[in-house]
Amino acid sequence: MQSSFREDILEALYKAGSVGRSGTGMRDLALLIDRDIDDLEKVIPEMERAGDLVTLADGMIMLTPRGVETGGKIMRKHRILECFFSEMLGMTPESAAVEACT
């Protein structure tokens, strides 16, 4: 099972890949998920060992095929929750998006 932090990383890298970015640097990733680089440096190696992502020689981080699959599932789950919160519970889209992340 993925932790929320790991899911945030996979989702951010999946989004970056879906707009054509071939990789994301550690600093950019930290900004995307609003976490410290130190936090990322602890979990990225674990995620590499698990086969979800790779760090290239230039420091760019990319999803593996397994990571792409998992990132896509996380993205879909997030979107379903977001729609449920806004359409069924009447939350504002902004609130629904925040709540879906948690």
Secondary structure, DSSP 8 states (H G I E B T S, - for coil): ---HHHHHHHHHHHHHHHTT-S-B-HHHHHHHHT--HHHHHHHHHHHHHTTSEEE-TTS-EEE-HHHHHHHHHHHHHHHHHHHIIIIIS---HHHHHHHHH-
